[in-house]
Amino acid sequence: MQQLNILNGREIKKIKESLIKQFNYAPEEDYAYLQSEKDRIFIVNKDISKINLKNLIIDKMGLYFAEVHFDQVRLSKEGAELLWLEAKRNKKEKELKNVVELSPEEMKEYFRGLDLTKDIGPENKMILLRYQNNVIGCAKYKEGKILNFMPKIHRGEVII
């Protein structure tokens, strides 16, 4: 069983600063952030901090939100959607940066598990992938390619 640690305010602030740097937005809701041994971040209701997690055997808890690698935060599919929906609810979705719109053909390729060749600038960065008015996930853009991080469970041939 994995051990989850409740992050303190300083660690949460660092994650939010990375999200603001990458996407110009971070969740404003007051969540408790939990980190696994594999640097996966889960978010839960703030009331969880009142429970002593060390005495519990926990398999999973909360929403898998992101992974932290050095100074980059790679959002999960659900984390990307949560960020988008919260920004939209707060009328700040127009302020989000590094959002890439996919065509129907690119969408099909991405859901088949393939990397996409697309020129969106010279710098390597994390991006949010959007199709029509939905965010479908987070990916890394590197050297003219969008690297596919879509979990196998979400992939498929018949999407559109």
C-alpha positions in Angstrom: 0.0 0.0 0.0 1.2 3.5 -0.8 2.0 6.1 1.8 0.4 9.5 1.1 1.8 12.6 2.8 -0.2 15.8 3.3 1.7 18.7 1.7 2.2 21.9 3.7 1.4 25.4 2.6 4.9 26.0 1.2 4.8 22.9 -0.9 1.3 23.7 -2.2 2.4 27.2 -3.1 5.3 25.8 -5.1 2.9 23.6 -7.1 0.6 26.5 -7.7 3.4 28.7 -8.8 4.5 26.1 -11.4 0.9 25.8 -12.7 0.7 29.6 -13.0 4.1 29.7 -14.8 3.0 26.9 -17.2 -0.7 27.8 -17.7 -1.3 31.2 -16.2 -3.8 29.6 -13.7 -3.9 27.4 -10.6 -6.9 26.0 -8.8 -8.3 28.6 -6.4 -10.5 26.1 -4.5 -9.2 25.2 -1.1 -8.1 21.5 -1.5 -5.7 19.4 0.6 -2.9 18.1 -1.5 -1.5 14.6 -0.9 1.8 13.3 -2.4 2.6 9.6 -3.0 6.1 8.1 -3.0 6.1 8.3 -6.8 5.5 12.1 -6.7 1.9 11.9 -7.8 -0.3 14.6 -6.4 -3.9 13.8 -5.3 -6.4 16.5 -4.2 -9.1 15.9 -1.6 -11.5 17.9 0.5 -9.6 20.0 3.1 -11.2 18.1 6.0 -9.0 15.1 5.3 -6.1 16.9 7.1 -7.9 16.2 10.4 -7.4 12.5 10.0 -4.2 10.7 10.9 -3.3 8.9 7.7 -0.4 7.0 9.2 -2.8 4.6 10.9 -4.7 3.8 7.8 -4.0 1.4 4.9 -4.9 3.5 1.9 -4.9 2.2 -1.7 -6.2 5.4 -3.4 -7.6 8.7 -2.1 -9.0 11.7 -3.9 -8.6 12.8 -7.4 -5.3 12.0 -9.1 -4.4 15.6 -10.1 -0.8 15.7 -11.3 2.8 14.5 -11.2 5.6 16.7 -10.1 9.0 16.4 -12.0 11.6 19.0 -10.9 9.9 22.4 -11.5 7.2 21.1 -14.0 3.8 19.8 -13.1 2.2 17.4 -15.5 -1.5 17.3 -15.0 -3.5 14.1 -15.2 -6.4 13.9 -17.7 -8.8 14.7 -14.8 -6.5 17.4 -13.4 -6.4 19.2 -16.8 -10.1 19.1 -17.0 -10.5 20.3 -13.4 -8.1 23.3 -14.1 -10.0 24.1 -17.3 -13.5 23.9 -15.7 -12.5 25.9 -12.7 -10.9 28.6 -14.9 -14.1 28.6 -17.0 -16.3 28.9 -13.9 -14.2 31.8 -12.7 -14.4 33.4 -16.2 -10.6 33.1 -16.6 -10.4 30.4 -19.4 -9.4 33.2 -21.9 -6.4 33.9 -19.7 -5.1 30.4 -19.9 -1.9 29.9 -21.9 -0.4 26.9 -23.6 -3.8 25.6 -24.7 -3.6 23.8 -28.1 -6.7 23.2 -30.2 -6.7 19.8 -31.9 -8.4 19.1 -35.3 -10.6 16.0 -35.6 -7.8 14.1 -37.3 -5.3 15.1 -34.6 -7.8 14.1 -32.0 -8.2 10.6 -33.5 -4.4 10.2 -33.7 -3.9 11.3 -30.1 -6.6 8.8 -28.8 -4.9 6.1 -30.8 -1.8 6.7 -28.6 0.4 8.4 -31.3 2.6 11.5 -30.8 1.5 14.5 -32.9 3.7 16.6 -35.1 2.7 20.2 -34.7 4.7 23.4 -34.6 3.6 25.6 -31.7 6.9 27.4 -31.0 10.5 26.8 -30.2 10.3 26.2 -26.5 9.7 22.9 -24.7 6.6 23.2 -22.4 3.6 21.5 -20.9 0.4 22.1 -22.8 -3.3 21.6 -22.4 -5.0 19.8 -25.3 -8.4 21.0 -26.3 -11.0 19.7 -28.7 -14.0 21.9 -29.4 -14.9 23.1 -25.9 -13.4 20.3 -23.9 -9.9 19.8 -22.5 -8.8 16.2 -23.1 -5.6 16.2 -21.2 -2.1 17.5 -20.6 0.9 16.7 -22.8 4.5 17.8 -23.3 5.5 19.7 -26.3 9.1 19.1 -27.3 11.0 19.7 -30.6 7.9 20.1 -32.8 6.1 17.1 -31.3 3.3 16.7 -28.8 4.2 13.7 -26.7 1.3 11.5 -25.9 0.6 10.8 -22.2 -2.9 9.5 -22.7 -3.3 6.4 -20.4 -4.0 3.2 -22.3 -7.4 2.9 -20.5 -8.6 6.1 -22.2 -7.3 5.2 -25.7 -9.5 4.0 -28.4 -10.2 3.9 -32.2 -13.8 5.1 -32.2 -13.7 8.6 -30.7 -15.4 11.0 -33.1 
